[in-house]
Amino acid sequence: MNKLIFLDFDGVLNRCEPEGWMITRTASGLEHGLVDNVAKLVFLTGAKVVVSSTWREMYSLKRLQKLLEDHGLHKRHVVDVTPDLPFTTRGFEIAAFLAKKRVAQPTQFVVLDDNDFGRFDMDPVRAHLVRTEAQNGFTEKDIDRAQALLTTGPIWDYALQLSAAG
């Protein structure tokens, strides 16, 4: 079975104030310990990472892979980015990624993100969301919740999605 981690950066791989001001003060903008937590989740579950952060709009996949590898997450685990769809939300971009890739087999996935911009933002993938606290980033507590979703959580099955859309 496929396992995917949809990864935001700000508030997940670094720490931010609720107003959006960055707490993390590193040259890269990322914290090794928080990236290590994602690497641990990858090790525990065998999941691959898809970058859903807005950083994908500024940097190529290769650059993002290098940045994450420099912080302890090997680039072979970072496999893609979600599409940048104007006038939509991150949850719909993740759903569009899953539909476009036409994942051939059932997939378990988790969305690591500090934001849920209102009522509809994460609706298509809400059952898969591990919402981090921006001031803390992706913590050990979050690893446990994400691992549970990747091992026993809801499954995205493309064939079922098609039949439900009917």
CNS distance restraints for C-alpha pairs under 8 A (distance, minus, plus):
assign (resid   1 and name CA) (resid 105 and name CA) 6.56 0.50 0.50
assign (resid   1 and name CA) (resid 106 and name CA) 6.06 0.50 0.50
assign (resid   1 and name CA) (resid 107 and name CA) 5.90 0.50 0.50
assign (resid   1 and name CA) (resid 108 and name CA) 7.37 0.50 0.50
assign (resid   2 and name CA) (resid  47 and name CA) 7.37 0.50 0.50
assign (resid   2 and name CA) (resid 105 and name CA) 6.96 0.50 0.50
assign (resid   2 and name CA) (resid 106 and name CA) 6.62 0.50 0.50
assign (resid   2 and name CA) (resid 107 and name CA) 4.65 0.50 0.50
assign (resid   2 and name CA) (resid 108 and name CA) 6.28 0.50 0.50
assign (resid   3 and name CA) (resid  45 and name CA) 7.65 0.50 0.50
assign (resid   3 and name CA) (resid  46 and name CA) 7.03 0.50 0.50
assign (resid   3 and name CA) (resid  47 and name CA) 4.54 0.50 0.50
assign (resid   3 and name CA) (resid  48 and name CA) 6.39 0.50 0.50
assign (resid   3 and name CA) (resid 107 and name CA) 5.68 0.50 0.50
assign (resid   3 and name CA) (resid 108 and name CA) 4.90 0.50 0.50
assign (resid   3 and name CA) (resid 109 and name CA) 5.39 0.50 0.50
assign (resid   3 and name CA) (resid 150 and name CA) 6.48 0.50 0.50
assign (resid   4 and name CA) (resid  47 and name CA) 5.09 0.50 0.50
assign (resid   4 and name CA) (resid  48 and name CA) 4.97 0.50 0.50
assign (resid   4 and name CA) (resid  49 and name CA) 5.79 0.50 0.50
assign (resid   4 and name CA) (resid  50 and name CA) 6.88 0.50 0.50
assign (resid   4 and name CA) (resid 107 and name CA) 7.42 0.50 0.50
assign (resid   4 and name CA) (resid 108 and name CA) 6.54 0.50 0.50
assign (resid   4 and name CA) (resid 109 and name CA) 4.56 0.50 0.50
assign (resid   4 and name CA) (resid 110 and name CA) 6.50 0.50 0.50
assign (resid   4 and name CA) (resid 150 and name CA) 7.91 0.50 0.50
assign (resid   5 and name CA) (resid  47 and name CA) 6.43 0.50 0.50
assign (resid   5 and name CA) (resid  48 and name CA) 6.06 0.50 0.50
assign (resid   5 and name CA) (resid  49 and name CA) 4.71 0.50 0.50
assign (resid   5 and name CA) (resid  50 and name CA) 5.99 0.50 0.50
assign (resid   5 and name CA) (resid 109 and name CA) 5.68 0.50 0.50
assign (resid   5 and name CA) (resid 110 and name CA) 5.07 0.50 0.50
assign (resid   5 and name CA) (resid 111 and name CA) 5.98 0.50 0.50
assign (resid   5 and name CA) (resid 112 and name CA) 7.12 0.50 0.50
assign (resid   6 and name CA) (resid  49 and name CA) 6.06 0.50 0.50
assign (resid   6 and name CA) (resid  50 and name CA) 4.89 0.50 0.50
assign (resid   6 and name CA) (resid  51 and name CA) 5.74 0.50 0.50
assign (resid   6 and name CA) (resid  52 and name CA) 5.68 0.50 0.50
assign (resid   6 and name CA) (resid  94 and name CA) 7.60 0.50 0.50
assign (resid   6 and name CA) (resid 109 and name CA) 7.42 0.50 0.50
assign (resid   6 and name CA) (resid 110 and name CA) 6.17 0.50 0.50
assign (resid   6 and name CA) (resid 111 and name CA) 4.66 0.50 0.50
assign (resid   6 and name CA) (resid 112 and name CA) 6.07 0.50 0.50
assign (resid   7 and name CA) (resid  12 and name CA) 7.95 0.50 0.50
assign (resid   7 and name CA) (resid  49 and name CA) 6.71 0.50 0.50
assign (resid   7 and name CA) (resid  50 and name CA) 6.13 0.50 0.50
assign (resid   7 and name CA) (resid  51 and name CA) 4.83 0.50 0.50
assign (resid   7 and name CA) (resid  52 and name CA) 5.27 0.50 0.50
assign (resid   7 and name CA) (resid  53 and name CA) 6.30 0.50 0.50
assign (resid   7 and name CA) (resid 111 and name CA) 6.32 0.50 0.50
assign (resid   7 and name CA) (resid 112 and name CA) 5.21 0.50 0.50
assign (resid   7 and name CA) (resid 113 and name CA) 6.75 0.50 0.50
assign (resid   8 and name CA) (resid  12 and name CA) 6.20 0.50 0.50
assign (resid   8 and name CA) (resid  13 and name CA) 7.60 0.50 0.50
assign (resid   8 and name CA) (resid  51 and name CA) 6.46 0.50 0.50
assign (resid   8 and name CA) (resid  52 and name CA) 5.37 0.50 0.50
assign (resid   8 and name CA) (resid  53 and name CA) 4.07 0.50 0.50
assign (resid   8 and name CA) (resid  54 and name CA) 7.57 0.50 0.50
assign (resid   8 and name CA) (resid 112 and name CA) 6.04 0.50 0.50
assign (resid   8 and name CA) (resid 113 and name CA) 5.19 0.50 0.50
assign (resid   8 and name CA) (resid 114 and name CA) 7.72 0.50 0.50
assign (resid   9 and name CA) (resid  13 and name CA) 4.89 0.50 0.50
assign (resid   9 and name CA) (resid  14 and name CA) 6.65 0.50 0.50
assign (resid   9 and name CA) (resid  30 and name CA) 7.83 0.50 0.50
assign (resid   9 and name CA) (resid  53 and name CA) 5.57 0.50 0.50
assign (resid   9 and name CA) (resid  55 and name CA) 7.35 0.50 0.50
assign (resid   9 and name CA) (resid 113 and name CA) 7.71 0.50 0.50
assign (resid  10 and name CA) (resid  14 and name CA) 5.51 0.50 0.50
assign (resid  10 and name CA) (resid  15 and name CA) 6.80 0.50 0.50
assign (resid  10 and name CA) (resid  16 and name CA) 7.03 0.50 0.50
assign (resid  10 and name CA) (resid  53 and name CA) 7.60 0.50 0.50
assign (resid  10 and name CA) (resid 114 and name CA) 7.63 0.50 0.50
assign (resid  10 and name CA) (resid 134 and name CA) 7.45 0.50 0.50
assign (resid  11 and name CA) (resid  15 and name CA) 4.93 0.50 0.50
assign (resid  11 and name CA) (resid  16 and name CA) 5.56 0.50 0.50
assign (resid  11 and name CA) (resid 113 and name CA) 7.15 0.50 0.50
assign (resid  11 and name CA) (resid 114 and name CA) 5.39 0.50 0.50
assign (resid  11 and name CA) (resid 132 and name CA) 6.96 0.50 0.50
assign (resid  11 and name CA) (resid 133 and name CA) 6.75 0.50 0.50
assign (resid  11 and name CA) (resid 134 and name CA) 3.88 0.50 0.50
assign (resid  11 and name CA) (resid 135 and name CA) 6.68 0.50 0.50
assign (resid  11 and name CA) (resid 136 and name CA) 7.24 0.50 0.50
assign (resid  11 and name CA) (resid 137 and name CA) 4.98 0.50 0.50
assign (resid  11 and name CA) (resid 138 and name CA) 7.69 0.50 0.50
assign (resid  12 and name CA) (resid  34 and name CA) 7.17 0.50 0.50
assign (resid  12 and name CA) (resid 112 and name CA) 6.98 0.50 0.50
assign (resid  12 and name CA) (resid 113 and name CA) 6.22 0.50 0.50
assign (resid  12 and name CA) (resid 114 and name CA) 6.36 0.50 0.50
assign (resid  12 and name CA) (resid 132 and name CA) 6.37 0.50 0.50
assign (resid  12 and name CA) (resid 133 and name CA) 7.85 0.50 0.50
assign (resid  12 and name CA) (resid 134 and name CA) 6.60 0.50 0.50
assign (resid  12 and name CA) (resid 136 and name CA) 7.77 0.50 0.50
assign (resid  12 and name CA) (resid 137 and name CA) 4.10 0.50 0.50
assign (resid  12 and name CA) (resid 138 and name CA) 4.85 0.50 0.50
assign (resid  13 and name CA) (resid  30 and name CA) 5.53 0.50 0.50
assign (resid  13 and name CA) (resid  31 and name CA) 6.03 0.50 0.50
assign (resid  13 and name CA) (resid  34 and name CA) 5.11 0.50 0.50
assign (resid  13 and name CA) (resid  35 and name CA) 5.68 0.50 0.50
assign (resid  13 and name CA) (resid 137 and name CA) 5.82 0.50 0.50
assign (resid  13 and name CA) (resid 138 and name CA) 6.44 0.50 0.50
assign (resid  14 and name CA) (resid  22 and name CA) 7.76 0.50 0.50
assign (resid  14 and name CA) (resid  23 and name CA) 7.61 0.50 0.50
assign (resid  14 and name CA) (resid  24 and name CA) 5.70 0.50 0.50
assign (resid  14 and name CA) (resid  29 and name CA) 6.64 0.50 0.50
assign (resid  14 and name CA) (resid  30 and name CA) 4.98 0.50 0.50
assign (resid  14 and name CA) (resid  31 and name CA) 5.48 0.50 0.50
assign (resid  14 and name CA) (resid  34 and name CA) 6.88 0.50 0.50
assign (resid  14 and name CA) (resid 134 and name CA) 7.87 0.50 0.50
assign (resid  14 and name CA) (resid 136 and name CA) 7.88 0.50 0.50
assign (resid  14 and name CA) (resid 137 and name CA) 5.72 0.50 0.50
assign (resid  15 and name CA) (resid  22 and name CA) 6.20 0.50 0.50
assign (resid  15 and name CA) (resid  23 and name CA) 5.25 0.50 0.50
assign (resid  15 and name CA) (resid  24 and name CA) 5.38 0.50 0.50
assign (resid  15 and name CA) (resid 134 and name CA) 5.49 0.50 0.50
assign (resid  15 and name CA) (resid 135 and name CA) 4.87 0.50 0.50
assign (resid  15 and name CA) (resid 136 and name CA) 5.59 0.50 0.50
assign (resid  15 and name CA) (resid 137 and name CA) 5.26 0.50 0.50
assign (resid  16 and name CA) (resid  20 and name CA) 5.62 0.50 0.50
assign (resid  16 and name CA) (resid  21 and name CA) 5.44 0.50 0.50
assign (resid  16 and name CA) (resid  22 and name CA) 4.28 0.50 0.50
assign (resid  16 and name CA) (resid  23 and name CA) 4.91 0.50 0.50
assign (resid  16 and name CA) (resid  24 and name CA) 7.00 0.50 0.50
assign (resid  16 and name CA) (resid 134 and name CA) 5.16 0.50 0.50
assign (resid  16 and name CA) (resid 135 and name CA) 5.00 0.50 0.50
assign (resid  16 and name CA) (resid 136 and name CA) 7.79 0.50 0.50
assign (resid  17 and name CA) (resid  21 and name CA) 5.10 0.50 0.50
assign (resid  17 and name CA) (resid  22 and name CA) 6.21 0.50 0.50
assign (resid  17 and name CA) (resid  23 and name CA) 6.41 0.50 0.50
assign (resid  17 and name CA) (resid 134 and name CA) 6.63 0.50 0.50
assign (resid  17 and name CA) (resid 135 and name CA) 5.57 0.50 0.50
assign (resid  18 and name CA) (resid 134 and name CA) 6.75 0.50 0.50
assign (resid  18 and name CA) (resid 135 and name CA) 7.09 0.50 0.50
assign (resid  23 and name CA) (resid 135 and name CA) 7.53 0.50 0.50
assign (resid  24 and name CA) (resid  29 and name CA) 6.37 0.50 0.50
assign (resid  24 and name CA) (resid  30 and name CA) 7.00 0.50 0.50
assign (resid  24 and name CA) (resid  31 and name CA) 7.01 0.50 0.50
assign (resid  25 and name CA) (resid  29 and name CA) 6.51 0.50 0.50
assign (resid  26 and name CA) (resid  30 and name CA) 6.51 0.50 0.50
assign (resid  26 and name CA) (resid  31 and name CA) 7.25 0.50 0.50
assign (resid  28 and name CA) (resid  67 and name CA) 7.66 0.50 0.50
assign (resid  30 and name CA) (resid  34 and name CA) 7.79 0.50 0.50
assign (resid  30 and name CA) (resid  35 and name CA) 7.51 0.50 0.50
assign (resid  30 and name CA) (resid  71 and name CA) 7.82 0.50 0.50
assign (resid  31 and name CA) (resid  35 and name CA) 6.34 0.50 0.50
assign (resid  31 and name CA) (resid  71 and name CA) 7.51 0.50 0.50
assign (resid  32 and name CA) (resid  36 and name CA) 5.94 0.50 0.50
assign (resid  32 and name CA) (resid  71 and name CA) 5.17 0.50 0.50
assign (resid  32 and name CA) (resid  72 and name CA) 7.01 0.50 0.50
assign (resid  33 and name CA) (resid  37 and name CA) 6.35 0.50 0.50
assign (resid  34 and name CA) (resid  38 and name CA) 6.75 0.50 0.50
assign (resid  34 and name CA) (resid 137 and name CA) 6.55 0.50 0.50
assign (resid  34 and name CA) (resid 138 and name CA) 5.66 0.50 0.50
assign (resid  34 and name CA) (resid 139 and name CA) 6.87 0.50 0.50
assign (resid  35 and name CA) (resid  39 and name CA) 6.28 0.50 0.50
assign (resid  35 and name CA) (resid  68 and name CA) 7.25 0.50 0.50
assign (resid  35 and name CA) (resid  71 and name CA) 6.25 0.50 0.50
assign (resid  35 and name CA) (resid  72 and name CA) 6.60 0.50 0.50
assign (resid  35 and name CA) (resid  73 and name CA) 6.73 0.50 0.50
assign (resid  36 and name CA) (resid  40 and name CA) 6.08 0.50 0.50
assign (resid  36 and name CA) (resid  71 and name CA) 7.36 0.50 0.50
assign (resid  36 and name CA) (resid  72 and name CA) 5.96 0.50 0.50
assign (resid  36 and name CA) (resid  73 and name CA) 6.88 0.50 0.50
assign (resid  37 and name CA) (resid  41 and name CA) 6.36 0.50 0.50
assign (resid  37 and name CA) (resid 138 and name CA) 6.73 0.50 0.50
assign (resid  37 and name CA) (resid 139 and name CA) 6.77 0.50 0.50
assign (resid  37 and name CA) (resid 140 and name CA) 6.88 0.50 0.50
assign (resid  37 and name CA) (resid 143 and name CA) 6.93 0.50 0.50
assign (resid  38 and name CA) (resid  42 and name CA) 6.26 0.50 0.50
assign (resid  38 and name CA) (resid  73 and name CA) 7.51 0.50 0.50
assign (resid  38 and name CA) (resid 138 and name CA) 7.52 0.50 0.50
assign (resid  38 and name CA) (resid 143 and name CA) 7.63 0.50 0.50
assign (resid  39 and name CA) (resid  43 and name CA) 6.18 0.50 0.50
assign (resid  39 and name CA) (resid  72 and name CA) 6.91 0.50 0.50
assign (resid  39 and name CA) (resid  73 and name CA) 5.20 0.50 0.50
assign (resid  40 and name CA) (resid  44 and name CA) 6.11 0.50 0.50
assign (resid  41 and name CA) (resid  45 and name CA) 6.09 0.50 0.50
assign (resid  41 and name CA) (resid  46 and name CA) 7.97 0.50 0.50
assign (resid  41 and name CA) (resid  47 and name CA) 7.72 0.50 0.50
assign (resid  41 and name CA) (resid 143 and name CA) 6.18 0.50 0.50
assign (resid  41 and name CA) (resid 146 and name CA) 7.61 0.50 0.50
assign (resid  41 and name CA) (resid 147 and name CA) 6.57 0.50 0.50
assign (resid  42 and name CA) (resid  46 and name CA) 5.21 0.50 0.50
assign (resid  42 and name CA) (resid  47 and name CA) 5.09 0.50 0.50
assign (resid  42 and name CA) (resid  48 and name CA) 6.78 0.50 0.50
assign (resid  42 and name CA) (resid  77 and name CA) 7.71 0.50 0.50
assign (resid  43 and name CA) (resid  47 and name CA) 7.68 0.50 0.50
assign (resid  44 and name CA) (resid 147 and name CA) 7.48 0.50 0.50
assign (resid  45 and name CA) (resid 147 and name CA) 6.74 0.50 0.50
assign (resid  45 and name CA) (resid 150 and name CA) 6.81 0.50 0.50
assign (resid  45 and name CA) (resid 151 and name CA) 7.22 0.50 0.50
assign (resid  47 and name CA) (resid  77 and name CA) 7.69 0.50 0.50
assign (resid  47 and name CA) (resid 150 and name CA) 7.88 0.50 0.50
assign (resid  48 and name CA) (resid  77 and name CA) 5.04 0.50 0.50
assign (resid  48 and name CA) (resid  78 and name CA) 6.08 0.50 0.50
assign (resid  48 and name CA) (resid  79 and name CA) 6.49 0.50 0.50
assign (resid  49 and name CA) (resid  77 and name CA) 5.87 0.50 0.50
assign (resid  49 and name CA) (resid  78 and name CA) 4.59 0.50 0.50
assign (resid  49 and name CA) (resid  79 and name CA) 5.92 0.50 0.50
assign (resid  49 and name CA) (resid  80 and name CA) 7.14 0.50 0.50
assign (resid  50 and name CA) (resid  78 and name CA) 6.12 0.50 0.50
assign (resid  50 and name CA) (resid  79 and name CA) 5.88 0.50 0.50
assign (resid  50 and name CA) (resid  80 and name CA) 4.80 0.50 0.50
assign (resid  50 and name CA) (resid  81 and name CA) 5.06 0.50 0.50
assign (resid  50 and name CA) (resid  82 and name CA) 6.74 0.50 0.50
assign (resid  51 and name CA) (resid  56 and name CA) 6.77 0.50 0.50
assign (resid  51 and name CA) (resid  78 and name CA) 7.57 0.50 0.50
assign (resid  51 and name CA) (resid  80 and name CA) 6.37 0.50 0.50
assign (resid  51 and name CA) (resid  81 and name CA) 4.54 0.50 0.50
assign (resid  51 and name CA) (resid  82 and name CA) 6.32 0.50 0.50
assign (resid  52 and name CA) (resid  56 and name CA) 7.01 0.50 0.50
assign (resid  52 and name CA) (resid  81 and name CA) 5.96 0.50 0.50
assign (resid  52 and name CA) (resid  82 and name CA) 5.28 0.50 0.50
assign (resid  52 and name CA) (resid  90 and name CA) 7.27 0.50 0.50
assign (resid  52 and name CA) (resid  94 and name CA) 7.34 0.50 0.50
assign (resid  54 and name CA) (resid  58 and name CA) 7.40 0.50 0.50
assign (resid  55 and name CA) (resid  59 and name CA) 6.14 0.50 0.50
assign (resid  56 and name CA) (resid  60 and name CA) 6.46 0.50 0.50
assign (resid  56 and name CA) (resid  61 and name CA) 7.11 0.50 0.50
assign (resid  56 and name CA) (resid  64 and name CA) 7.51 0.50 0.50
assign (resid  56 and name CA) (resid  81 and name CA) 6.63 0.50 0.50
assign (resid  57 and name CA) (resid  84 and name CA) 7.34 0.50 0.50
assign (resid  59 and name CA) (resid  63 and name CA) 5.86 0.50 0.50
assign (resid  59 and name CA) (resid  64 and name CA) 6.31 0.50 0.50
assign (resid  60 and name CA) (resid  64 and name CA) 6.26 0.50 0.50
assign (resid  61 and name CA) (resid  65 and name CA) 6.05 0.50 0.50
assign (resid  61 and name CA) (resid  80 and name CA) 6.67 0.50 0.50
assign (resid  61 and name CA) (resid  81 and name CA) 6.85 0.50 0.50
assign (resid  62 and name CA) (resid  66 and name CA) 6.23 0.50 0.50
assign (resid  63 and name CA) (resid  67 and name CA) 6.10 0.50 0.50
assign (resid  64 and name CA) (resid  68 and name CA) 6.12 0.50 0.50
assign (resid  65 and name CA) (resid  69 and name CA) 5.97 0.50 0.50
assign (resid  65 and name CA) (resid  74 and name CA) 7.60 0.50 0.50
assign (resid  65 and name CA) (resid  75 and name CA) 4.75 0.50 0.50
assign (resid  65 and name CA) (resid  76 and name CA) 7.95 0.50 0.50
assign (resid  65 and name CA) (resid  78 and name CA) 6.02 0.50 0.50
assign (resid  66 and name CA) (resid  70 and name CA) 6.04 0.50 0.50
assign (resid  66 and name CA) (resid  75 and name CA) 6.47 0.50 0.50
assign (resid  67 and name CA) (resid  71 and name CA) 6.70 0.50 0.50
assign (resid  68 and name CA) (resid  72 and name CA) 6.45 0.50 0.50
assign (resid  68 and name CA) (resid  73 and name CA) 5.35 0.50 0.50
assign (resid  68 and name CA) (resid  74 and name CA) 7.10 0.50 0.50
assign (resid  68 and name CA) (resid  75 and name CA) 6.97 0.50 0.50
assign (resid  69 and name CA) (resid  73 and name CA) 4.61 0.50 0.50
assign (resid  69 and name CA) (resid  74 and name CA) 4.70 0.50 0.50
assign (resid  69 and name CA) (resid  75 and name CA) 5.45 0.50 0.50
assign (resid  73 and name CA) (resid  77 and name CA) 7.24 0.50 0.50
assign (resid  74 and name CA) (resid  78 and name CA) 7.45 0.50 0.50
assign (resid  75 and name CA) (resid  79 and name CA) 7.84 0.50 0.50
assign (resid  82 and name CA) (resid  93 and name CA) 6.28 0.50 0.50
assign (resid  82 and name CA) (resid  94 and name CA) 6.15 0.50 0.50
assign (resid  82 and name CA) (resid  97 and name CA) 5.65 0.50 0.50
assign (resid  83 and name CA) (resid  93 and name CA) 6.04 0.50 0.50
assign (resid  83 and name CA) (resid  94 and name CA) 7.84 0.50 0.50
assign (resid  83 and name CA) (resid  96 and name CA) 7.55 0.50 0.50
assign (resid  83 and name CA) (resid  97 and name CA) 6.50 0.50 0.50
assign (resid  84 and name CA) (resid  93 and name CA) 6.91 0.50 0.50
assign (resid  85 and name CA) (resid  89 and name CA) 7.94 0.50 0.50
assign (resid  85 and name CA) (resid  93 and name CA) 6.44 0.50 0.50
assign (resid  88 and name CA) (resid  92 and name CA) 6.54 0.50 0.50
assign (resid  88 and name CA) (resid  93 and name CA) 7.25 0.50 0.50
assign (resid  89 and name CA) (resid  93 and name CA) 6.31 0.50 0.50
assign (resid  89 and name CA) (resid 121 and name CA) 5.28 0.50 0.50
assign (resid  89 and name CA) (resid 122 and name CA) 7.32 0.50 0.50
assign (resid  90 and name CA) (resid  94 and name CA) 6.21 0.50 0.50
assign (resid  90 and name CA) (resid 121 and name CA) 6.50 0.50 0.50
assign (resid  90 and name CA) (resid 122 and name CA) 6.70 0.50 0.50
assign (resid  91 and name CA) (resid  95 and name CA) 6.30 0.50 0.50
assign (resid  91 and name CA) (resid 121 and name CA) 5.70 0.50 0.50
assign (resid  91 and name CA) (resid 122 and name CA) 4.17 0.50 0.50
assign (resid  91 and name CA) (resid 123 and name CA) 6.39 0.50 0.50
assign (resid  91 and name CA) (resid 124 and name CA) 5.75 0.50 0.50
assign (resid  91 and name CA) (resid 125 and name CA) 5.78 0.50 0.50
assign (resid  91 and name CA) (resid 126 and name CA) 7.71 0.50 0.50
assign (resid  92 and name CA) (resid  96 and name CA) 5.97 0.50 0.50
assign (resid  92 and name CA) (resid 121 and name CA) 7.52 0.50 0.50
assign (resid  92 and name CA) (resid 122 and name CA) 7.15 0.50 0.50
assign (resid  92 and name CA) (resid 123 and name CA) 7.84 0.50 0.50
assign (resid  92 and name CA) (resid 124 and name CA) 6.20 0.50 0.50
assign (resid  92 and name CA) (resid 125 and name CA) 7.91 0.50 0.50
assign (resid  93 and name CA) (resid  97 and name CA) 6.14 0.50 0.50
assign (resid  94 and name CA) (resid  98 and name CA) 6.36 0.50 0.50
assign (resid  94 and name CA) (resid 125 and name CA) 7.60 0.50 0.50
assign (resid  95 and name CA) (resid  99 and name CA) 6.18 0.50 0.50
assign (resid  95 and name CA) (resid 124 and name CA) 6.43 0.50 0.50
assign (resid  95 and name CA) (resid 125 and name CA) 7.04 0.50 0.50
assign (resid  96 and name CA) (resid 100 and name CA) 5.86 0.50 0.50
assign (resid  97 and name CA) (resid 101 and name CA) 6.00 0.50 0.50
assign (resid  98 and name CA) (resid 102 and name CA) 6.10 0.50 0.50
assign (resid  98 and name CA) (resid 103 and name CA) 6.32 0.50 0.50
assign (resid  98 and name CA) (resid 158 and name CA) 7.78 0.50 0.50
assign (resid  99 and name CA) (resid 103 and name CA) 7.21 0.50 0.50
assign (resid  99 and name CA) (resid 158 and name CA) 6.91 0.50 0.50
assign (resid 102 and name CA) (resid 158 and name CA) 6.33 0.50 0.50
assign (resid 103 and name CA) (resid 107 and name CA) 7.32 0.50 0.50
assign (resid 103 and name CA) (resid 157 and name CA) 7.75 0.50 0.50
assign (resid 103 and name CA) (resid 158 and name CA) 6.24 0.50 0.50
assign (resid 104 and name CA) (resid 158 and name CA) 7.00 0.50 0.50
assign (resid 105 and name CA) (resid 157 and name CA) 6.74 0.50 0.50
assign (resid 105 and name CA) (resid 158 and name CA) 7.45 0.50 0.50
assign (resid 106 and name CA) (resid 155 and name CA) 6.22 0.50 0.50
assign (resid 106 and name CA) (resid 156 and name CA) 5.67 0.50 0.50
assign (resid 106 and name CA) (resid 157 and name CA) 4.41 0.50 0.50
assign (resid 106 and name CA) (resid 158 and name CA) 6.93 0.50 0.50
assign (resid 107 and name CA) (resid 155 and name CA) 5.48 0.50 0.50
assign (resid 107 and name CA) (resid 156 and name CA) 5.01 0.50 0.50
assign (resid 107 and name CA) (resid 157 and name CA) 6.26 0.50 0.50
assign (resid 108 and name CA) (resid 149 and name CA) 7.31 0.50 0.50
assign (resid 108 and name CA) (resid 150 and name CA) 5.46 0.50 0.50
assign (resid 108 and name CA) (resid 151 and name CA) 7.42 0.50 0.50
assign (resid 108 and name CA) (resid 153 and name CA) 6.82 0.50 0.50
assign (resid 108 and name CA) (resid 154 and name CA) 6.51 0.50 0.50
assign (resid 108 and name CA) (resid 155 and name CA) 4.82 0.50 0.50
assign (resid 108 and name CA) (resid 156 and name CA) 6.12 0.50 0.50
assign (resid 109 and name CA) (resid 128 and name CA) 6.46 0.50 0.50
assign (resid 109 and name CA) (resid 149 and name CA) 7.01 0.50 0.50
assign (resid 109 and name CA) (resid 150 and name CA) 5.70 0.50 0.50
assign (resid 109 and name CA) (resid 155 and name CA) 7.47 0.50 0.50
assign (resid 109 and name CA) (resid 156 and name CA) 7.69 0.50 0.50
assign (resid 110 and name CA) (resid 128 and name CA) 4.83 0.50 0.50
assign (resid 110 and name CA) (resid 129 and name CA) 5.91 0.50 0.50
assign (resid 110 and name CA) (resid 130 and name CA) 6.90 0.50 0.50
assign (resid 110 and name CA) (resid 146 and name CA) 6.26 0.50 0.50
assign (resid 110 and name CA) (resid 149 and name CA) 6.35 0.50 0.50
assign (resid 110 and name CA) (resid 150 and name CA) 6.44 0.50 0.50
assign (resid 111 and name CA) (resid 125 and name CA) 7.72 0.50 0.50
assign (resid 111 and name CA) (resid 128 and name CA) 5.80 0.50 0.50
assign (resid 111 and name CA) (resid 129 and name CA) 4.66 0.50 0.50
assign (resid 111 and name CA) (resid 130 and name CA) 5.94 0.50 0.50
assign (resid 111 and name CA) (resid 131 and name CA) 7.91 0.50 0.50
assign (resid 112 and name CA) (resid 129 and name CA) 6.29 0.50 0.50
assign (resid 112 and name CA) (resid 130 and name CA) 5.21 0.50 0.50
assign (resid 112 and name CA) (resid 131 and name CA) 6.19 0.50 0.50
assign (resid 112 and name CA) (resid 132 and name CA) 7.00 0.50 0.50
assign (resid 112 and name CA) (resid 138 and name CA) 7.88 0.50 0.50
assign (resid 112 and name CA) (resid 146 and name CA) 7.96 0.50 0.50
assign (resid 113 and name CA) (resid 129 and name CA) 7.27 0.50 0.50
assign (resid 113 and name CA) (resid 130 and name CA) 6.57 0.50 0.50
assign (resid 113 and name CA) (resid 131 and name CA) 5.20 0.50 0.50
assign (resid 113 and name CA) (resid 132 and name CA) 5.93 0.50 0.50
assign (resid 114 and name CA) (resid 131 and name CA) 4.99 0.50 0.50
assign (resid 114 and name CA) (resid 132 and name CA) 4.53 0.50 0.50
assign (resid 114 and name CA) (resid 133 and name CA) 5.76 0.50 0.50
assign (resid 114 and name CA) (resid 134 and name CA) 5.54 0.50 0.50
assign (resid 114 and name CA) (resid 137 and name CA) 7.79 0.50 0.50
assign (resid 115 and name CA) (resid 131 and name CA) 6.87 0.50 0.50
assign (resid 115 and name CA) (resid 132 and name CA) 7.92 0.50 0.50
assign (resid 116 and name CA) (resid 121 and name CA) 5.82 0.50 0.50
assign (resid 116 and name CA) (resid 122 and name CA) 6.17 0.50 0.50
assign (resid 116 and name CA) (resid 131 and name CA) 7.78 0.50 0.50
assign (resid 117 and name CA) (resid 121 and name CA) 5.33 0.50 0.50
assign (resid 117 and name CA) (resid 122 and name CA) 7.78 0.50 0.50
assign (resid 119 and name CA) (resid 123 and name CA) 7.45 0.50 0.50
assign (resid 122 and name CA) (resid 126 and name CA) 5.08 0.50 0.50
assign (resid 122 and name CA) (resid 129 and name CA) 7.79 0.50 0.50
assign (resid 125 and name CA) (resid 129 and name CA) 6.67 0.50 0.50
assign (resid 127 and name CA) (resid 154 and name CA) 7.25 0.50 0.50
assign (resid 128 and name CA) (resid 149 and name CA) 6.71 0.50 0.50
assign (resid 128 and name CA) (resid 153 and name CA) 7.58 0.50 0.50
assign (resid 128 and name CA) (resid 154 and name CA) 7.27 0.50 0.50
assign (resid 130 and name CA) (resid 142 and name CA) 6.92 0.50 0.50
assign (resid 130 and name CA) (resid 145 and name CA) 6.91 0.50 0.50
assign (resid 130 and name CA) (resid 146 and name CA) 6.31 0.50 0.50
assign (resid 132 and name CA) (resid 136 and name CA) 7.43 0.50 0.50
assign (resid 132 and name CA) (resid 137 and name CA) 5.95 0.50 0.50
assign (resid 132 and name CA) (resid 138 and name CA) 5.94 0.50 0.50
assign (resid 132 and name CA) (resid 139 and name CA) 7.90 0.50 0.50
assign (resid 132 and name CA) (resid 142 and name CA) 7.02 0.50 0.50
assign (resid 133 and name CA) (resid 137 and name CA) 5.91 0.50 0.50
assign (resid 133 and name CA) (resid 138 and name CA) 7.75 0.50 0.50
assign (resid 138 and name CA) (resid 142 and name CA) 5.92 0.50 0.50
assign (resid 138 and name CA) (resid 143 and name CA) 7.36 0.50 0.50
assign (resid 139 and name CA) (resid 143 and name CA) 6.44 0.50 0.50
assign (resid 140 and name CA) (resid 144 and name CA) 6.69 0.50 0.50
assign (resid 141 and name CA) (resid 145 and name CA) 6.81 0.50 0.50
assign (resid 142 and name CA) (resid 146 and name CA) 6.08 0.50 0.50
assign (resid 143 and name CA) (resid 147 and name CA) 5.92 0.50 0.50
assign (resid 144 and name CA) (resid 148 and name CA) 6.25 0.50 0.50
assign (resid 145 and name CA) (resid 149 and name CA) 6.46 0.50 0.50
assign (resid 146 and name CA) (resid 150 and name CA) 6.24 0.50 0.50
assign (resid 147 and name CA) (resid 151 and name CA) 6.12 0.50 0.50
assign (resid 148 and name CA) (resid 152 and name CA) 5.61 0.50 0.50
assign (resid 148 and name CA) (resid 153 and name CA) 6.27 0.50 0.50
assign (resid 149 and name CA) (resid 153 and name CA) 3.90 0.50 0.50
assign (resid 149 and name CA) (resid 154 and name CA) 6.97 0.50 0.50
assign (resid 156 and name CA) (resid 160 and name CA) 7.96 0.50 0.50
assign (resid 156 and name CA) (resid 161 and name CA) 7.66 0.50 0.50
assign (resid 157 and name CA) (resid 161 and name CA) 6.22 0.50 0.50
assign (resid 158 and name CA) (resid 162 and name CA) 6.24 0.50 0.50
assign (resid 159 and name CA) (resid 163 and name CA) 6.35 0.50 0.50
assign (resid 160 and name CA) (resid 164 and name CA) 6.05 0.50 0.50
assign (resid 161 and name CA) (resid 165 and name CA) 6.23 0.50 0.50
assign (resid 162 and name CA) (resid 166 and name CA) 6.24 0.50 0.50
